[in-house]
């Protein structure tokens, strides 16, 4: 069977063309998994995936919130390029007559693969608009009408063009629907040789809604009892960050820690279910599985609970940037490998498209780079540098330096060799003026090359998604309030 790409000249002529599964967790830090050194949280299936594949020790997100990072995963672009700078609010953009997909003008992973003959399915959180209708080359479509998680039971989902309520645990529902997709994809493959792409995006562990975190009855699962009496020592206890204005009650709260851990274990069980289904269907040897997350979460590190936008100004510490990145392909990727290359979730599009043999179909002018040779154990040049942004905050990370530039705000500079916890800001020290100057030139060069002027917030561009008050340079939170704001 031959499948031809409508957008390029690449032709798939092998029935052993790799299938692809990309599993994405929601607000999941790499540090929260056993394979990354966590001794509290039970994640045997993800740990096994790492043991049997390659684990990247320094994978980073390009933004601290979900809609922008999900757009970057799918497009290979940075937020200042695709225009999604913050998460989409519930309402017109997501459902209804004015709903619109905020990345519709760009080529995406599923669109490229679908044009090349892949059967593509989305299961889980979308949060990029027009949720009622399949987008971007997806033919199988099960998602949520919203992007926010307010419950893990009785959640509304979109299936077959209708909204319905799922009475059970939503993480298990996503796994069930993903397995259904795999069964349908396997049937197609047996008949026609058609490969598949599964975009499985769990809405857990999430770990943000204060009521869910502190009320285990609403968000607990069967793993909660495992953590009932645990002190959760892998979560640090620190004084609040001086700029923290959201999720202050969850910081240093052991109940929130245990609830978050239980949701991670629930997600891990889902990963185990997918891997079991692959083997049962005989798809294991011809399917590459990538496990990652949209962005990291601090969980108390640097005095923050949650993500990098929960402070004023936004921060770019490693713990809010770092995500798991595990790549598995039975008999193709050597098991038990680790890589300390700096990679980003905007690298996923070029990596996936290149890995399956469609490298000629990668769009031009992407900041992302394919790390296919790295996972195959081949030699390649790779510069260890990665970039991050949130509205008026832009950052770059190298092996040694973390430089954070802010419009109308103070900068950060951390020497990661001497200060891996990022506690000693060197930006005001004149000794490092030349270092900052060189890093700023590199930062400006990167954003000068890849930003789209209409979405360059720093230079007056717009955001396709909500532009909240706390994103403004002059925003100041009202004392002791987390949901109400004022300006100077």
N, C-alpha and C positions, 0 to 999 in steps of 0.2 A: 504494500500500500504506500502511495506517495502523497505527501501533503505539501502544498506550495504556499509560501508566504505571500500575502497580497501586497505587503508593504515593502518587500525587498526581493532579491533574487534567490535567497537561500531556499533550498528544497530539502525537506525531510524525506529520505528514501530508505530509512532503516526502521524495521519494526521493533528494534530494541532501543529506540530513542528513549532517553531517560524520562521517567515521570518525575514530578517535582511536588513536594509538600513543604510549604512554609508555615510554621506554627509560630504565632506571635502572642506573647503574654501581655497583659495590660498593667503598666506601672510595676515592673519586676526588675529589681536590681540583680546583677550577677552575684553579688555578695550573699544573696538570700538562698543560694542553692548549695547542696552538699558538694557538688563537683567543683565549686569555687571556694570551698573551705568552710561553709556554714555547718556548725556542729549541732544546731538545734532543729533545723527544718528538714522534714522527711521528704526527700525527692528522689527515690530510688530509680524511677524510670528515666528521668532526665539525666541522672548520674550515669546510668547504663548507656544512654545514648552518647554521652561524652566519652565513656570508656571505649566505645566501639567506633568512634569517629574522631574528628578533630575539634578541639575546644580552643577558641580564641580567648586569650586572657585579657586583652585590651580592646574590646569592641565598645564603641561609643554611639550614642544617639546624637542627632544634630539639633535637637530642640527638646525642651522639658515637658511638652504636653502632647496629647494623643493625636489630634487631627493633623497637625503639621508633620509629625514623625511618620504617621501612616501614609500621608501624601508623599513624603520623601522616600519611604520604602518602595512604594509602587512606581514612582516616576524617576527615581535616582537623582532628584533635584533637591536643593536647599530651599527653605521657606521663602527667602527673598527672590527665589526664581519661580516657584510655583504659586506663590501668593497666599498660602494658608499659614498664617502666623499664630493662630490660637485655635482652641477647640470650638467647634460649631455649637451654637446654642440649640436647644430644642425649638422646634417651630418651623417656619417657612422653608428654610433651606433643606430640611431633612424630609419632611412629608408635606403633602398638600399641593395645590395648583402652582405655587411659586417655587417648589422644590427644585434644586439644581445640584448637579455633581460638580464640585469645585475643582476637579482635575480633568474635566472632560476634554480640554483642548490639548492634552499631552498624551504621548505614548506611554503605556504602563506595562508592567510585567504581564498581566493576563491578556492585554490587548495584543502585545507582540506574539505571545505564545499561541493565542487563539488564531491569529492570522496565519501562523505557521502550522496549524492543524491540531493544536491541543484542545482537549475538552477541559474547560476551566470552571471551577466552582469556588464560591465564597461561602464559608460557614462562620458565623460569629459577628463580631462588632465591625461595622463599616465606618460610620461617623465622618463621611465625606460628602453627604448630600444625596438627595433623591433616593432615599433608602427603599422606597416601595418597588423600584424597578431595577432589574439587573444592569450593572454598569460595566464598562471597560472590558468587554469581551467575556464576561462571566455568563455562562448558560445555566448554571445551577446556583441558586441564590437563596440563602436563609440567613437573615440578619435581625437587627433590632430597629424599631422606628426611631429610637433615640440613640445617643451615644453615651449618655451618662448611666452609671449603675447606682440605683437606689435600693435594689433588692437582689438577692440571689434565688429567691423563690417567687413564683407567681409573676414572672417577667413576661412582658409583651414581646412577641417576635413577629417578623415578617416572613411569611412562607406562602408560596403560590399566589403572590400578589395581595394577600390579605393579612391583617393584623389579628393575632390570636394570643391568648395567654397560656403560658406553659406552667402547669401546676407544680412541677418538681424542681429539682436543683438545676439551674441553668447551665452550669458547667457540664453536667452529664448530658444535657440535651444537645449541646454543641458537639460533643463527642459522638453521640448517636447519629446525628445528621451527617457528620463527617464520614462515619463508617458507611452510611447509606450512599454517600457520594462515591466512596471507593468501590462499593459493590457495583454501582451503575457504571463507573469508569472501567472496571474490570470486564464487565460484560461487553462494553463497546470495544475494548482492546482485543478481546478474543475474536470478535467478529471482523474488525477492520484494521487492527494494529494501531489504533489511535492512542497517542499518549495523553496524559492528563496533568493538570496543575491544580492543586488544592491549596487555597489560601484560608487557613484555619486561624481565626483571630478570637481567642477567648477574651471575655471581658473581666477576667480575674487575673491576679488577685485583687486588683484595683486599689484597695487599702486607702481610700480617700474619704468616703462618706462618714462623717463623725458618728452618726447614729448606727450605721452598720458595724463600725469598728468596735463600738462600746456596748452594743447589744447583741451578744452572741446568739440569742434566740432568733434574730432576724437573718443573720448571715452565717451562722455556724453550719458546719457539715459534719460528716461522720469522723473527720480527723480532729475535730476540736477537743475531744476528750484526751487525745494524745498529749496535748499541750496544757492541760488543765492546771497542773501544779508546777509547770516548768518556769524557772526564773527568766528564761529567754535572754541569756547572757550574750548572745550574738548581736543583740540590739544594744547600741551604746546608750548610756545615760549622760546627757550633756545639758549645759545651760542653753536656753533658747538663743538662737542666732539673733543678733541685734536688729536685723531687719525683718524677722519673722512676723507675719501678720495673719497667717492662715494655719489651721491645724495645730494650734497651740495646745489644745487639750489632749491630743493624741500623743504628743511628745512625752517620752518617758512613762507612758501608760502601758503597763504590762498586759492589760486586757486587749488593747489594740494590737499589741505585738502577737499575742496568741491567735487572735482572729485572723490577722494577716497571714500567719504561718499556716493556719488551717486551709485558707484559700489557695495558698501555693501548693499544698499537698493535694488538694482537689484538682488543680491544674495538672500536677504531675501524674495523677491517676489517668487523666484524659490522654496525656501523651502515651502512657502505657497501653491504653485502649487502641490508639491509632497504630502503634507498632505491632500489637498483637493481630489486628485486622490485616495489616500489610502481609505478615507472614502467613496467616491463614489463607489469604487469597493468592498467595504465590507471587506477590508483587515486590517482595523485599529486595531482591537482587537488582531490580531495574528501577529503583526509586531513590532519588536523593531527598533526604529529609533535613531541613534547616530549622533549628529552634532558636528563637530570639525574643525580643520584646520591643515595644514601641519606645520606651524610655526607662531609665532607672528610677530608683526611689531612695531617699536618704534614710528613712527609718530611724532617725535620731542622729545620724552622722552630721557633723558640722552644726549641730543644734537645730536641725530641720526635720520635720516629718513630712514626707511627701516629695514634691517635685521642686525643680529649681525656680519656679515662678511664684512660690509661696513666700518669698521675701521681697522686700523693696530695697534696692533694686534686685532684679533677677540674678541668680548665681549660676556658676558653671563648675561646681565641684565634681570630682570624678564620680562620687557615689550617685549623683543625680544624672550623670551622663552615661555611666557604664551599664551595659546590658549584656546578658548572656548571648553568646553566638556559638552554636554547636552545629557542625556539618557532618552528616552521616550518609554513606553510600556503601552498602555491603559489597565487599570484594573490590571496590574501586578506590575507596579512601582508606588508607592504612589506619587501623584502630589504635587508640591510646595516644594520639598525637596532641600536642599543644602548639600554639603559635602565639608569640607575643607581638606580632605585627599590630600596629594601630589601624583598625578598620572602623567603618562607620555604617549606620544603617542605610545611608544613601549609596553604599557600595553594592547593595543587594541586587538591584536591577542589572547592572552590568555583569555581576557574578553569575546570576542564574541564567541569563540569556546566553552568556559566553559558555557556561558549563554544558549546556544542552546542545551546543554546536551552532548557535544562531548569532554569533558575535558580530556578523555584518549588519545585524538588525538593531544594534544598540544605537539609540539616538545620539546626535552630536551635542557637543558642549555640555556634557554632564560632569559634575565634580566627582562622581563616583568612579571607582576603579574595580575591575574584576580581579578577585583573588583566586581564580580557578587554578592557576598554577601552584599556588601555595598549598591548597588542599590536596593536590595531586603529588606533592612532594617535588615539584620541579623548581629549578632556579629562576628567579625573576628579580628585577629591581623594584623595590617598594620603599618609598619615602615615608617614614613614620611621622605623619602629621595628620591631624583631623580637626574639623571645625564645627562650631556650635553657635546657635543664635536664638534670641527671643526678643522680638521687637527691637529695643534700643540697646540690647546687650549682645556683643559678639565676642567669641572666644576662639582661641586656637590652642591645641595641645601637641607638644612634641615629646620626645623621650624625656627631656629635662625640664621643659618649661610649660607652665599653664599661664597664658596671658589672656586677660578678660578686659576688653574695652567697652566703655559705656558712654553713650551720648549724654552730656551734661551731668555725668556722675563720675565718681572716682574709679580708677582702674584697679585691677588685681594682678599681681605677679607672684607666682609660687615656683620655687625651685623644687621640683618633684624628687630629685635625688636626695636632697637634704631634708625635705619636708613633705613626704608623701601624703600626710593627712591634711595638707593645705591649711595650716593654722597660722603661718607667719607671712603676711602680705608684704612683699618687698617693693611694691610699686612706688611708694613715696621716698624710697632711699635713693639718693642721687648716685650712689655707686652703680646702680643698675639702669641708669638712664640710657646708655648705649644698647643694652640688651632690649629694653622696651622699644627703642627706636627701630631696631632691626625687626623685631617681631611685628610691630605696627605696620611696617612696610609690607611684610609678607601677608598679614591679615588683609590689608587694603587691596593688595594685588589679587588675592583670592576672591574677595567680594566684588572687586571691580570687574573681574572676568565673568563671574557667574550670576550676578544679580540681574533681574529684569527691572528696568527703571520704574515701571508702573507698580511694582511690588516692593521697592526698596524703601522701607519705612524710614530709615535714617535720613533719606534725602527727599522725604515728603510723599513717598508712595503709599499705596493703600493695602489693606488686608481684605481677603475674601471672607474671612471669618471674623467673629466678634473681636473688637478692639476695646478691652476693658479698661476702666480707669487706672488700675494699678500698673498698666503697661506704660503710662505716660511718665516722662522724666520728672515732672514736678508733683507727682502724686504722693500724698502722705496719708497713711491709715489713721483713723480715729483711735485714740488710745483704748486698749482693752476691748476692741471690737474686731471681729474677723470678717464680717460680711457687709460693713458699711464704710464708706470712704468719703474723703473730702480732698480738695485741692488747697495748696497754700494761697 
